[in-house]
Amino acid sequence: MNLPEMSAKTINLYRQIDAKKKNIWQDNKHINSILVALDIHLSDLAKISGLDVIGLGNVSQSSHQRKLDYYLLVLQDFLLLANLLNWSDTLEASDEFFDKLSALKKDDQTQIMTLYLSLKNMLLKGYYEKNKTYLKHAWKLFLKWGIVDLGFNTSEINDEFLNKIQEELNQALN
């Protein structure tokens, strides 16, 4: 995955959207809004991935493409949040790291639920404690969830992400 390119394109997209909407962000509103969006999108991904086993929402597991679309939305939120906090250096994407990930086995549903809850906990701890180490751990869990448990590969993520960003940029400019 080419994180520098993905991050730059994400930042450019949001700058274009902000310019078009004439958004002027004050204090922590921008960071808060992206963290809320990240939290909502993570929850949506968990739901369509089948983690809502109570069944009250009557949502069944979704297709690979739908899961990937939501995963990419969360990825976009992660990249923007890291940039706004000046913590982009915490988002690792080395070949060695991905080799380690590929050696892991898929978790069962209970373990994935725990991963999801840990991920959300780390995001909030990082935000409230102003500690980028938590974001780094949340990022690694997020990548593990997508690559190992949801079965995406890095080139699929990279290619689909860049296509998605370009489509959104085209829409923002029209």
PANUBA-839902 format. One record per residue: residue number from 1; x, y, z of N, C-alpha, C in turn. Coordinates in steps of 0.02 Angstrom, whole numbers, m for minus. Layout:
BEGIN
<site seq="NUM" n_c1="X" n_c2="Y" n_c3="Z" ca_c1="X" ca_c2="Y" ca_c3="Z" c_c1="X" c_c2="Y" c_c3="Z"/>
...
***
This chain:
BEGIN
<site seq="1" n_c1="42" n_c2="m59" n_c3="0" ca_c1="0" ca_c2="0" ca_c3="0" c_c1="44" c_c2="62" c_c3="0"/>
<site seq="2" n_c1="26" n_c2="109" n_c3="m40" ca_c1="64" ca_c2="172" ca_c3="m45" c_c1="31" c_c2="224" c_c3="0"/>
<site seq="3" n_c1="46" n_c2="221" n_c3="65" ca_c1="14" ca_c2="265" ca_c3="113" c_c1="28" c_c2="339" c_c3="100"/>
<site seq="4" n_c1="89" n_c2="358" n_c3="82" ca_c1="99" ca_c2="430" ca_c3="69" c_c1="54" c_c2="457" c_c3="13"/>
<site seq="5" n_c1="46" n_c2="419" n_c3="m40" ca_c1="2" ca_c2="440" ca_c3="m94" c_c1="m71" c_c2="440" c_c3="m71"/>
<site seq="6" n_c1="m91" n_c2="388" n_c3="m36" ca_c1="m159" ca_c2="383" ca_c3="m12" c_c1="m176" c_c2="441" c_c3="35"/>
<site seq="7" n_c1="m129" n_c2="456" n_c3="79" ca_c1="m139" ca_c2="510" ca_c3="127" c_c1="m142" c_c2="578" c_c3="91"/>
<site seq="8" n_c1="m97" n_c2="590" n_c3="45" ca_c1="m97" ca_c2="654" ca_c3="8" c_c1="m162" c_c2="663" c_c3="m30"/>
<site seq="9" n_c1="m186" n_c2="611" n_c3="m62" ca_c1="m248" ca_c2="616" ca_c3="m100" c_c1="m308" c_c2="627" c_c3="m54"/>
<site seq="10" n_c1="m307" n_c2="596" n_c3="4" ca_c1="m361" ca_c2="606" ca_c3="53" c_c1="m362" c_c2="678" c_c3="77"/>
<site seq="11" n_c1="m304" n_c2="704" n_c3="93" ca_c1="m300" ca_c2="773" ca_c3="117" c_c1="m323" c_c2="821" c_c3="62"/>
<site seq="12" n_c1="m301" n_c2="810" n_c3="2" ca_c1="m322" ca_c2="852" ca_c3="m54" c_c1="m398" c_c2="850" c_c3="m63"/>
<site seq="13" n_c1="m427" n_c2="791" n_c3="m59" ca_c1="m500" ca_c2="784" ca_c3="m66" c_c1="m535" c_c2="826" c_c3="m13"/>
<site seq="14" n_c1="m515" n_c2="819" n_c3="50" ca_c1="m549" ca_c2="855" ca_c3="103" c_c1="m537" c_c2="931" c_c3="97"/>
<site seq="15" n_c1="m480" n_c2="951" n_c3="73" ca_c1="m468" ca_c2="1023" ca_c3="62" c_c1="m515" c_c2="1050" c_c3="8"/>
<site seq="16" n_c1="m524" n_c2="1010" n_c3="m45" ca_c1="m570" ca_c2="1031" ca_c3="m98" c_c1="m641" c_c2="1036" c_c3="m73"/>
<site seq="17" n_c1="m661" n_c2="987" n_c3="m33" ca_c1="m729" ca_c2="987" ca_c3="m5" c_c1="m738" c_c2="1047" c_c3="41"/>
<site seq="18" n_c1="m688" n_c2="1059" n_c3="85" ca_c1="m692" ca_c2="1116" ca_c3="131" c_c1="m695" c_c2="1182" c_c3="92"/>
<site seq="19" n_c1="m656" n_c2="1188" n_c3="39" ca_c1="m657" ca_c2="1250" ca_c3="m1" c_c1="m725" c_c2="1259" c_c3="m34"/>
<site seq="20" n_c1="m752" n_c2="1206" n_c3="m62" ca_c1="m817" ca_c2="1211" ca_c3="m96" c_c1="m873" c_c2="1229" c_c3="m47"/>
<site seq="21" n_c1="m870" n_c2="1198" n_c3="12" ca_c1="m922" ca_c2="1211" ca_c3="63" c_c1="m907" c_c2="1273" c_c3="105"/>
<site seq="22" n_c1="m848" n_c2="1302" n_c3="94" ca_c1="m824" ca_c2="1360" ca_c3="132" c_c1="m822" c_c2="1345" c_c3="207"/>
<site seq="23" n_c1="m799" n_c2="1284" n_c3="222" ca_c1="m792" ca_c2="1265" ca_c3="292" c_c1="m732" c_c2="1301" c_c3="323"/>
<site seq="24" n_c1="m743" n_c2="1329" n_c3="380" ca_c1="m689" ca_c2="1358" ca_c3="419" c_c1="m691" c_c2="1322" c_c3="487"/>
<site seq="25" n_c1="m642" n_c2="1281" n_c3="499" ca_c1="m641" ca_c2="1240" ca_c3="559" c_c1="m611" c_c2="1279" c_c3="616"/>
<site seq="26" n_c1="m642" n_c2="1274" n_c3="675" ca_c1="m618" ca_c2="1309" ca_c3="734" c_c1="m603" c_c2="1259" c_c3="788"/>
<site seq="27" n_c1="m553" n_c2="1277" n_c3="828" ca_c1="m533" ca_c2="1236" ca_c3="885" c_c1="m525" c_c2="1163" c_c3="865"/>
<site seq="28" n_c1="m557" n_c2="1120" n_c3="902" ca_c1="m551" ca_c2="1047" ca_c3="890" c_c1="m609" c_c2="1020" c_c3="848"/>
<site seq="29" n_c1="m650" n_c2="1063" n_c3="820" ca_c1="m710" ca_c2="1040" ca_c3="785" c_c1="m693" c_c2="993" c_c3="727"/>
<site seq="30" n_c1="m640" n_c2="1008" n_c3="690" ca_c1="m621" ca_c2="967" ca_c3="633" c_c1="m599" c_c2="897" c_c3="657"/>
<site seq="31" n_c1="m557" n_c2="896" n_c3="707" ca_c1="m534" ca_c2="832" ca_c3="735" c_c1="m592" c_c2="793" c_c3="764"/>
<site seq="32" n_c1="m634" n_c2="828" n_c3="802" ca_c1="m692" ca_c2="794" ca_c3="832" c_c1="m738" c_c2="765" c_c3="778"/>
<site seq="33" n_c1="m750" n_c2="804" n_c3="725" ca_c1="m796" ca_c2="780" ca_c3="673" c_c1="m768" c_c2="719" c_c3="637"/>
<site seq="34" n_c1="m703" n_c2="717" n_c3="624" ca_c1="m675" ca_c2="659" ca_c3="589" c_c1="m673" c_c2="599" c_c3="636"/>
<site seq="35" n_c1="m662" n_c2="610" n_c3="701" ca_c1="m663" ca_c2="554" ca_c3="748" c_c1="m733" c_c2="525" c_c3="754"/>
<site seq="36" n_c1="m783" n_c2="567" n_c3="754" ca_c1="m853" ca_c2="543" ca_c3="756" c_c1="m868" c_c2="504" c_c3="692"/>
<site seq="37" n_c1="m847" n_c2="531" n_c3="635" ca_c1="m858" ca_c2="496" ca_c3="571" c_c1="m822" c_c2="428" c_c3="572"/>
<site seq="38" n_c1="m761" n_c2="427" n_c3="597" ca_c1="m723" ca_c2="364" ca_c3="601" c_c1="m759" c_c2="314" c_c3="645"/>
<site seq="39" n_c1="m784" n_c2="336" n_c3="701" ca_c1="m821" ca_c2="293" ca_c3="747" c_c1="m884" c_c2="265" c_c3="714"/>
<site seq="40" n_c1="m921" n_c2="307" n_c3="680" ca_c1="m983" ca_c2="285" ca_c3="647" c_c1="m966" c_c2="236" c_c3="591"/>
<site seq="41" n_c1="m916" n_c2="252" n_c3="551" ca_c1="m898" ca_c2="208" ca_c3="495" c_c1="m870" c_c2="141" c_c3="519"/>
<site seq="42" n_c1="m833" n_c2="142" n_c3="574" ca_c1="m810" ca_c2="78" ca_c3="603" c_c1="m869" c_c2="36" c_c3="625"/>
<site seq="43" n_c1="m917" n_c2="68" n_c3="657" ca_c1="m978" ca_c2="32" ca_c3="679" c_c1="m1016" c_c2="2" c_c3="620"/>
<site seq="44" n_c1="m1021" n_c2="41" n_c3="567" ca_c1="m1055" ca_c2="17" ca_c3="507" c_c1="m1017" c_c2="m44" c_c3="478"/>
<site seq="45" n_c1="m951" n_c2="m40" n_c3="476" ca_c1="m911" ca_c2="m96" ca_c3="451" c_c1="m922" c_c2="m158" c_c3="494"/>
<site seq="46" n_c1="m923" n_c2="m149" n_c3="559" ca_c1="m934" ca_c2="m205" ca_c3="605" c_c1="m1003" c_c2="m236" c_c3="592"/>
<site seq="47" n_c1="m1052" n_c2="m194" n_c3="582" ca_c1="m1120" ca_c2="m218" ca_c3="571" c_c1="m1125" c_c2="m259" c_c3="506"/>
<site seq="48" n_c1="m1098" n_c2="m232" n_c3="451" ca_c1="m1104" ca_c2="m269" ca_c3="388" c_c1="m1057" c_c2="m329" c_c3="384"/>
<site seq="49" n_c1="m1010" n_c2="m332" n_c3="431" ca_c1="m964" ca_c2="m389" ca_c3="434" c_c1="m991" c_c2="m445" c_c3="478"/>
<site seq="50" n_c1="m1051" n_c2="m435" n_c3="505" ca_c1="m1082" ca_c2="m488" ca_c3="543" c_c1="m1066" c_c2="m488" c_c3="617"/>
<site seq="51" n_c1="m1040" n_c2="m433" n_c3="644" ca_c1="m1023" ca_c2="m432" ca_c3="715" c_c1="m1083" c_c2="m417" c_c3="759"/>
<site seq="52" n_c1="m1138" n_c2="m393" n_c3="730" ca_c1="m1199" ca_c2="m381" ca_c3="767" c_c1="m1240" c_c2="m445" c_c3="769"/>
<site seq="53" n_c1="m1222" n_c2="m489" n_c3="816" ca_c1="m1253" ca_c2="m555" ca_c3="819" c_c1="m1320" c_c2="m556" c_c3="855"/>
<site seq="54" n_c1="m1338" n_c2="m501" n_c3="887" ca_c1="m1402" ca_c2="m498" ca_c3="922" c_c1="m1458" c_c2="m506" c_c3="871"/>
<site seq="55" n_c1="m1449" n_c2="m476" n_c3="812" ca_c1="m1496" ca_c2="m486" ca_c3="758" c_c1="m1555" c_c2="m440" c_c3="757"/>
<site seq="56" n_c1="m1557" n_c2="m391" n_c3="800" ca_c1="m1614" ca_c2="m346" ca_c3="802" c_c1="m1617" c_c2="m301" c_c3="741"/>
<site seq="57" n_c1="m1560" n_c2="m286" n_c3="711" ca_c1="m1559" ca_c2="m243" ca_c3="653" c_c1="m1573" c_c2="m279" c_c3="589"/>
<site seq="58" n_c1="m1578" n_c2="m345" n_c3="591" ca_c1="m1593" ca_c2="m386" ca_c3="533" c_c1="m1545" c_c2="m373" c_c3="475"/>
<site seq="59" n_c1="m1481" n_c2="m366" n_c3="491" ca_c1="m1430" ca_c2="m354" ca_c3="440" c_c1="m1389" c_c2="m418" c_c3="433"/>
<site seq="60" n_c1="m1388" n_c2="m444" n_c3="374" ca_c1="m1347" ca_c2="m504" ca_c3="362" c_c1="m1279" c_c2="m481" c_c3="338"/>
<site seq="61" n_c1="m1232" n_c2="m528" n_c3="337" ca_c1="m1166" ca_c2="m512" ca_c3="312" c_c1="m1171" c_c2="m490" c_c3="240"/>
<site seq="62" n_c1="m1129" n_c2="m442" n_c3="222" ca_c1="m1131" ca_c2="m413" ca_c3="156" c_c1="m1078" c_c2="m442" c_c3="111"/>
<site seq="63" n_c1="m1081" n_c2="m422" n_c3="48" ca_c1="m1034" ca_c2="m446" ca_c3="m2" c_c1="m964" c_c2="m420" c_c3="12"/>
<site seq="64" n_c1="m916" n_c2="m453" n_c3="m19" ca_c1="m846" ca_c2="m433" ca_c3="m13" c_c1="m837" c_c2="m360" c_c3="m34"/>
<site seq="65" n_c1="m868" n_c2="m340" n_c3="m89" ca_c1="m861" ca_c2="m271" ca_c3="m114" c_c1="m891" c_c2="m221" c_c3="m66"/>
<site seq="66" n_c1="m948" n_c2="m236" n_c3="m38" ca_c1="m979" ca_c2="m189" ca_c3="10" c_c1="m936" c_c2="m181" c_c3="72"/>
<site seq="67" n_c1="m908" n_c2="m236" n_c3="97" ca_c1="m863" ca_c2="m232" ca_c3="154" c_c1="m801" c_c2="m191" c_c3="136"/>
<site seq="68" n_c1="m775" n_c2="m202" n_c3="76" ca_c1="m716" ca_c2="m164" ca_c3="54" c_c1="m733" c_c2="m89" c_c3="50"/>
<site seq="69" n_c1="m791" n_c2="m72" n_c3="24" ca_c1="m811" ca_c2="m2" ca_c3="19" c_c1="m811" c_c2="31" c_c3="88"/>
<site seq="70" n_c1="m839" n_c2="m3" n_c3="137" ca_c1="m841" ca_c2="24" ca_c3="205" c_c1="m770" c_c2="26" c_c3="235"/>
<site seq="71" n_c1="m731" n_c2="m25" n_c3="222" ca_c1="m662" ca_c2="m27" ca_c3="246" c_c1="m623" c_c2="33" c_c3="220"/>
<site seq="72" n_c1="m633" n_c2="49" n_c3="156" ca_c1="m597" ca_c2="105" ca_c3="126" c_c1="m620" c_c2="172" c_c3="155"/>
<site seq="73" n_c1="m683" n_c2="176" n_c3="173" ca_c1="m708" ca_c2="237" ca_c3="206" c_c1="m675" c_c2="246" c_c3="273"/>
<site seq="74" n_c1="m668" n_c2="192" n_c3="311" ca_c1="m633" ca_c2="196" ca_c3="376" c_c1="m560" c_c2="213" c_c3="366"/>
<site seq="75" n_c1="m529" n_c2="183" n_c3="315" ca_c1="m459" ca_c2="198" ca_c3="299" c_c1="m450" c_c2="272" c_c3="285"/>
<site seq="76" n_c1="m495" n_c2="300" n_c3="246" ca_c1="m493" ca_c2="371" ca_c3="231" c_c1="m497" c_c2="413" c_c3="295"/>
<site seq="77" n_c1="m543" n_c2="394" n_c3="339" ca_c1="m550" ca_c2="429" ca_c3="403" c_c1="m486" c_c2="424" c_c3="445"/>
<site seq="78" n_c1="m456" n_c2="364" n_c3="447" ca_c1="m394" ca_c2="354" ca_c3="484" c_c1="m339" c_c2="401" c_c3="458"/>
<site seq="79" n_c1="m332" n_c2="403" n_c3="392" ca_c1="m279" ca_c2="445" ca_c3="362" c_c1="m290" c_c2="519" c_c3="378"/>
<site seq="80" n_c1="m352" n_c2="541" n_c3="373" ca_c1="m366" ca_c2="611" ca_c3="388" c_c1="m355" c_c2="627" c_c3="462"/>
<site seq="81" n_c1="m378" n_c2="583" n_c3="505" ca_c1="m370" ca_c2="594" ca_c3="577" c_c1="m295" c_c2="598" c_c3="595"/>
<site seq="82" n_c1="m256" n_c2="552" n_c3="570" ca_c1="m184" ca_c2="552" ca_c3="584" c_c1="m153" c_c2="617" c_c3="559"/>
<site seq="83" n_c1="m174" n_c2="640" n_c3="501" ca_c1="m148" ca_c2="703" ca_c3="475" c_c1="m167" c_c2="762" c_c3="519"/>
<site seq="84" n_c1="m230" n_c2="766" n_c3="538" ca_c1="m253" ca_c2="823" ca_c3="578" c_c1="m219" c_c2="825" c_c3="646"/>
<site seq="85" n_c1="m202" n_c2="766" n_c3="673" ca_c1="m168" ca_c2="763" ca_c3="738" c_c1="m92" c_c2="768" c_c3="731"/>
<site seq="86" n_c1="m68" n_c2="772" n_c3="668" ca_c1="4" ca_c2="770" ca_c3="654" c_c1="36" c_c2="705" c_c3="679"/>
<site seq="87" n_c1="0" n_c2="650" n_c3="670" ca_c1="23" ca_c2="585" ca_c3="691" c_c1="30" c_c2="537" c_c3="633"/>
<site seq="88" n_c1="37" n_c2="562" n_c3="573" ca_c1="42" ca_c2="519" ca_c3="514" c_c1="100" c_c2="470" c_c3="518"/>
<site seq="89" n_c1="151" n_c2="488" n_c3="556" ca_c1="209" ca_c2="443" ca_c3="562" c_c1="193" c_c2="378" c_c3="599"/>
<site seq="90" n_c1="136" n_c2="375" n_c3="632" ca_c1="117" ca_c2="314" ca_c3="668" c_c1="86" c_c2="261" c_c3="623"/>
<site seq="91" n_c1="67" n_c2="280" n_c3="563" ca_c1="33" ca_c2="234" ca_c3="518" c_c1="84" c_c2="194" c_c3="477"/>
<site seq="92" n_c1="100" n_c2="136" n_c3="502" ca_c1="150" ca_c2="93" ca_c3="470" c_c1="119" c_c2="53" c_c3="414"/>
<site seq="93" n_c1="158" n_c2="45" n_c3="361" ca_c1="135" ca_c2="4" ca_c3="304" c_c1="194" c_c2="m27" c_c3="269"/>
<site seq="94" n_c1="240" n_c2="m54" n_c3="307" ca_c1="300" ca_c2="m84" ca_c3="276" c_c1="285" c_c2="m154" c_c3="250"/>
<site seq="95" n_c1="326" n_c2="m176" n_c3="203" ca_c1="319" ca_c2="m244" ca_c3="176" c_c1="328" c_c2="m296" c_c3="232"/>
<site seq="96" n_c1="375" n_c2="m282" n_c3="276" ca_c1="387" ca_c2="m328" ca_c3="332" c_c1="325" c_c2="m335" c_c3="376"/>
<site seq="97" n_c1="292" n_c2="m279" n_c3="390" ca_c1="231" ca_c2="m281" ca_c3="430" c_c1="177" c_c2="m321" c_c3="395"/>
<site seq="98" n_c1="168" n_c2="m310" n_c3="329" ca_c1="117" ca_c2="m347" ca_c3="293" c_c1="134" c_c2="m421" c_c3="287"/>
<site seq="99" n_c1="198" n_c2="m438" n_c3="284" ca_c1="219" ca_c2="m508" ca_c3="285" c_c1="199" c_c2="m541" c_c3="351"/>
<site seq="100" n_c1="208" n_c2="m505" n_c3="406" ca_c1="187" ca_c2="m531" ca_c3="471" c_c1="112" c_c2="m541" c_c3="474"/>
<site seq="101" n_c1="76" n_c2="m493" n_c3="447" ca_c1="3" ca_c2="m498" ca_c3="446" c_c1="m20" c_c2="m559" c_c3="406"/>
<site seq="102" n_c1="11" n_c2="m569" n_c3="349" ca_c1="m11" ca_c2="m624" ca_c3="306" c_c1="2" c_c2="m693" c_c3="337"/>
<site seq="103" n_c1="45" n_c2="m695" n_c3="387" ca_c1="59" ca_c2="m758" ca_c3="421" c_c1="7" c_c2="m774" c_c3="476"/>
<site seq="104" n_c1="m34" n_c2="m725" n_c3="492" ca_c1="m83" ca_c2="m735" ca_c3="545" c_c1="m143" c_c2="m773" c_c3="518"/>
<site seq="105" n_c1="m177" n_c2="m807" n_c3="564" ca_c1="m238" ca_c2="m844" ca_c3="546" c_c1="m298" c_c2="m800" c_c3="562"/>
<site seq="106" n_c1="m350" n_c2="m812" n_c3="523" ca_c1="m413" ca_c2="m776" ca_c3="533" c_c1="m441" c_c2="m793" c_c3="602"/>
<site seq="107" n_c1="m465" n_c2="m742" n_c3="637" ca_c1="m494" ca_c2="m751" ca_c3="703" c_c1="m567" c_c2="m774" c_c3="697"/>
<site seq="108" n_c1="m592" n_c2="m803" n_c3="751" ca_c1="m663" ca_c2="m820" ca_c3="753" c_c1="m702" c_c2="m757" c_c3="770"/>
<site seq="109" n_c1="m767" n_c2="m761" n_c3="767" ca_c1="m809" ca_c2="m702" ca_c3="776" c_c1="m799" c_c2="m668" c_c3="844"/>
<site seq="110" n_c1="m792" n_c2="m707" n_c3="897" ca_c1="m782" ca_c2="m679" ca_c3="963" c_c1="m716" c_c2="m640" c_c3="966"/>
<site seq="111" n_c1="m664" n_c2="m667" n_c3="936" ca_c1="m600" ca_c2="m633" ca_c3="936" c_c1="m603" c_c2="m569" c_c3="894"/>
<site seq="112" n_c1="m641" n_c2="m571" n_c3="839" ca_c1="m648" ca_c2="m511" ca_c3="797" c_c1="m688" c_c2="m458" c_c3="835"/>
<site seq="113" n_c1="m737" n_c2="m478" n_c3="873" ca_c1="m774" ca_c2="m431" ca_c3="915" c_c1="m727" c_c2="m396" c_c3="964"/>
<site seq="114" n_c1="m684" n_c2="m436" n_c3="995" ca_c1="m636" ca_c2="m408" ca_c3="1042" c_c1="m587" c_c2="m361" c_c3="1007"/>
<site seq="115" n_c1="m565" n_c2="m380" n_c3="947" ca_c1="m521" ca_c2="m337" ca_c3="908" c_c1="m556" c_c2="m270" c_c3="894"/>
<site seq="116" n_c1="m618" n_c2="m273" n_c3="873" ca_c1="m657" ca_c2="m213" ca_c3="857" c_c1="m663" c_c2="m168" c_c3="919"/>
<site seq="117" n_c1="m681" n_c2="m197" n_c3="976" ca_c1="m688" ca_c2="m157" ca_c3="1037" c_c1="m622" c_c2="m128" c_c3="1059"/>
<site seq="118" n_c1="m569" n_c2="m166" n_c3="1052" ca_c1="m502" ca_c2="m141" ca_c3="1069" c_c1="m482" c_c2="m84" c_c3="1024"/>
<site seq="119" n_c1="m497" n_c2="m91" n_c3="960" ca_c1="m482" ca_c2="m38" ca_c3="912" c_c1="m516" c_c2="27" c_c3="931"/>
<site seq="120" n_c1="m581" n_c2="23" n_c3="946" ca_c1="m618" ca_c2="83" ca_c3="965" c_c1="m591" c_c2="112" c_c3="1031"/>
<site seq="121" n_c1="m575" n_c2="69" n_c3="1078" ca_c1="m548" ca_c2="92" ca_c3="1142" c_c1="m482" c_c2="130" c_c3="1131"/>
<site seq="122" n_c1="m439" n_c2="103" n_c3="1089" ca_c1="m374" ca_c2="135" ca_c3="1077" c_c1="m382" c_c2="201" c_c3="1041"/>
<site seq="123" n_c1="m428" n_c2="206" n_c3="995" ca_c1="m441" ca_c2="270" ca_c3="962" c_c1="m461" c_c2="323" c_c3="1012"/>
<site seq="124" n_c1="m507" n_c2="306" n_c3="1056" ca_c1="m531" ca_c2="355" ca_c3="1105" c_c1="m477" c_c2="371" c_c3="1156"/>
<site seq="125" n_c1="m440" n_c2="322" n_c3="1178" ca_c1="m385" ca_c2="335" ca_c3="1225" c_c1="m333" c_c2="381" c_c3="1194"/>
<site seq="126" n_c1="m316" n_c2="367" n_c3="1132" ca_c1="m268" ca_c2="410" ca_c3="1097" c_c1="m292" c_c2="481" c_c3="1093"/>
<site seq="127" n_c1="m355" n_c2="490" n_c3="1079" ca_c1="m384" ca_c2="557" ca_c3="1073" c_c1="m384" c_c2="592" c_c3="1141"/>
<site seq="128" n_c1="m412" n_c2="560" n_c3="1192" ca_c1="m419" ca_c2="592" ca_c3="1257" c_c1="m353" c_c2="600" c_c3="1294"/>
<site seq="129" n_c1="m309" n_c2="553" n_c3="1285" ca_c1="m244" ca_c2="557" ca_c3="1320" c_c1="m190" c_c2="590" c_c3="1278"/>
<site seq="130" n_c1="m209" n_c2="610" n_c3="1216" ca_c1="m161" ca_c2="642" ca_c3="1170" c_c1="m98" c_c2="601" c_c3="1162"/>
<site seq="131" n_c1="m108" n_c2="535" n_c3="1149" ca_c1="m53" ca_c2="488" ca_c3="1146" c_c1="m57" c_c2="450" c_c3="1080"/>
<site seq="132" n_c1="m10" n_c2="464" n_c3="1036" ca_c1="m13" ca_c2="434" ca_c3="969" c_c1="3" c_c2="359" c_c3="968"/>
<site seq="133" n_c1="31" n_c2="333" n_c3="1022" ca_c1="44" ca_c2="261" ca_c3="1025" c_c1="m22" c_c2="222" c_c3="1019"/>
<site seq="134" n_c1="m74" n_c2="248" n_c3="1048" ca_c1="m139" ca_c2="214" ca_c3="1043" c_c1="m164" c_c2="213" c_c3="971"/>
<site seq="135" n_c1="m155" n_c2="268" n_c3="935" ca_c1="m175" ca_c2="269" ca_c3="865" c_c1="m136" c_c2="218" c_c3="825"/>
<site seq="136" n_c1="m72" n_c2="212" n_c3="840" ca_c1="m30" ca_c2="163" ca_c3="806" c_c1="m56" c_c2="92" c_c3="816"/>
<site seq="137" n_c1="m75" n_c2="76" n_c3="878" ca_c1="m102" ca_c2="9" ca_c3="892" c_c1="m170" c_c2="m1" c_c3="860"/>
<site seq="138" n_c1="m212" n_c2="50" n_c3="861" ca_c1="m277" ca_c2="46" ca_c3="829" c_c1="m269" c_c2="35" c_c3="754"/>
<site seq="139" n_c1="m221" n_c2="69" n_c3="724" ca_c1="m206" ca_c2="62" ca_c3="653" c_c1="m187" c_c2="m10" c_c3="636"/>
<site seq="140" n_c1="m143" n_c2="m39" n_c3="677" ca_c1="m122" ca_c2="m108" ca_c3="664" c_c1="m180" c_c2="m157" c_c3="670"/>
<site seq="141" n_c1="m223" n_c2="m146" n_c3="719" ca_c1="m282" ca_c2="m189" ca_c3="726" c_c1="m329" c_c2="m180" c_c3="665"/>
<site seq="142" n_c1="m336" n_c2="m119" n_c3="643" ca_c1="m378" ca_c2="m106" ca_c3="584" c_c1="m351" c_c2="m142" c_c3="523"/>
<site seq="143" n_c1="m286" n_c2="m138" n_c3="512" ca_c1="m256" ca_c2="m173" ca_c3="455" c_c1="m264" c_c2="m248" c_c3="461"/>
<site seq="144" n_c1="m254" n_c2="m274" n_c3="522" ca_c1="m262" ca_c2="m346" ca_c3="534" c_c1="m333" c_c2="m367" c_c3="518"/>
<site seq="145" n_c1="m381" n_c2="m329" n_c3="541" ca_c1="m452" ca_c2="m344" ca_c3="529" c_c1="m466" c_c2="m348" c_c3="455"/>
<site seq="146" n_c1="m442" n_c2="m299" n_c3="417" ca_c1="m457" ca_c2="m298" ca_c3="346" c_c1="m420" c_c2="m351" c_c3="306"/>
<site seq="147" n_c1="m356" n_c2="m359" n_c3="320" ca_c1="m315" ca_c2="m404" ca_c3="279" c_c1="m324" c_c2="m477" c_c3="299"/>
<site seq="148" n_c1="m324" n_c2="m490" n_c3="364" ca_c1="m329" ca_c2="m559" ca_c3="386" c_c1="m402" c_c2="m582" c_c3="393"/>
<site seq="149" n_c1="m441" n_c2="m545" n_c3="430" ca_c1="m509" ca_c2="m567" ca_c3="446" c_c1="m561" c_c2="m555" c_c3="391"/>
<site seq="150" n_c1="m553" n_c2="m499" n_c3="355" ca_c1="m601" ca_c2="m485" ca_c3="301" c_c1="m574" c_c2="m509" c_c3="233"/>
<site seq="151" n_c1="m511" n_c2="m526" n_c3="231" ca_c1="m483" ca_c2="m558" ca_c3="171" c_c1="m464" c_c2="m511" c_c3="114"/>
<site seq="152" n_c1="m451" n_c2="m447" n_c3="128" ca_c1="m429" ca_c2="m402" ca_c3="76" c_c1="m354" c_c2="m408" c_c3="67"/>
<site seq="153" n_c1="m330" n_c2="m393" n_c3="7" ca_c1="m257" ca_c2="m391" ca_c3="m2" c_c1="m235" c_c2="m319" c_c3="m13"/>
<site seq="154" n_c1="m171" n_c2="m306" n_c3="m2" ca_c1="m147" ca_c2="m237" ca_c3="m2" c_c1="m155" c_c2="m203" c_c3="m70"/>
<site seq="155" n_c1="m144" n_c2="m239" n_c3="m124" ca_c1="m151" ca_c2="m206" ca_c3="m189" c_c1="m224" c_c2="m191" c_c3="m204"/>
<site seq="156" n_c1="m269" n_c2="m234" n_c3="m183" ca_c1="m341" ca_c2="m221" ca_c3="m191" c_c1="m361" c_c2="m159" c_c3="m152"/>
<site seq="157" n_c1="m337" n_c2="m154" n_c3="m90" ca_c1="m352" ca_c2="m96" ca_c3="m48" c_c1="m325" c_c2="m33" c_c3="m81"/>
<site seq="158" n_c1="m262" n_c2="m35" n_c3="m101" ca_c1="m229" ca_c2="23" ca_c3="m131" c_c1="m265" c_c2="46" c_c3="m195"/>
<site seq="159" n_c1="m277" n_c2="0" n_c3="m240" ca_c1="m308" ca_c2="17" ca_c3="m305" c_c1="m379" c_c2="43" c_c3="m296"/>
<site seq="160" n_c1="m418" n_c2="8" n_c3="m257" ca_c1="m488" ca_c2="28" ca_c3="m246" c_c1="m491" c_c2="96" c_c3="m209"/>
<site seq="161" n_c1="m445" n_c2="106" n_c3="m162" ca_c1="m443" ca_c2="168" ca_c3="m125" c_c1="m429" c_c2="227" c_c3="m171"/>
<site seq="162" n_c1="m378" n_c2="220" n_c3="m213" ca_c1="m360" ca_c2="275" ca_c3="m259" c_c1="m416" c_c2="289" c_c3="m308"/>
<site seq="163" n_c1="m450" n_c2="238" n_c3="m332" ca_c1="m508" ca_c2="248" ca_c3="m376" c_c1="m564" c_c2="284" c_c3="m340"/>
<site seq="164" n_c1="m578" n_c2="264" n_c3="m279" ca_c1="m631" ca_c2="294" ca_c3="m238" c_c1="m616" c_c2="368" c_c3="m226"/>
<site seq="165" n_c1="m555" n_c2="384" n_c3="m208" ca_c1="m536" ca_c2="453" ca_c3="m195" c_c1="m544" c_c2="495" c_c3="m258"/>
<site seq="166" n_c1="m522" n_c2="468" n_c3="m315" ca_c1="m528" ca_c2="505" ca_c3="m377" c_c1="m601" c_c2="519" c_c3="m395"/>
<site seq="167" n_c1="m644" n_c2="469" n_c3="m386" ca_c1="m715" ca_c2="478" ca_c3="m399" c_c1="m744" c_c2="533" c_c3="m354"/>
<site seq="168" n_c1="m726" n_c2="530" n_c3="m290" ca_c1="m751" ca_c2="580" ca_c3="m242" c_c1="m724" c_c2="649" c_c3="m258"/>
<site seq="169" n_c1="m662" n_c2="654" n_c3="m280" ca_c1="m633" ca_c2="718" ca_c3="m300" c_c1="m668" c_c2="746" c_c3="m361"/>
<site seq="170" n_c1="m682" n_c2="703" n_c3="m409" ca_c1="m719" ca_c2="725" ca_c3="m469" c_c1="m788" c_c2="752" c_c3="m449"/>
<site seq="171" n_c1="m821" n_c2="718" n_c3="m403" ca_c1="m887" ca_c2="741" ca_c3="m380" c_c1="m882" c_c2="807" c_c3="m342"/>
<site seq="172" n_c1="m829" n_c2="814" n_c3="m302" ca_c1="m821" ca_c2="874" ca_c3="m262" c_c1="m806" c_c2="935" c_c3="m306"/>
<site seq="173" n_c1="m774" n_c2="923" n_c3="m362" ca_c1="m756" ca_c2="979" ca_c3="m406" c_c1="m812" c_c2="999" c_c3="m453"/>
<site seq="174" n_c1="m864" n_c2="958" n_c3="m457" ca_c1="m921" ca_c2="974" ca_c3="m501" c_c1="m977" c_c2="1009" c_c3="m465"/>
***
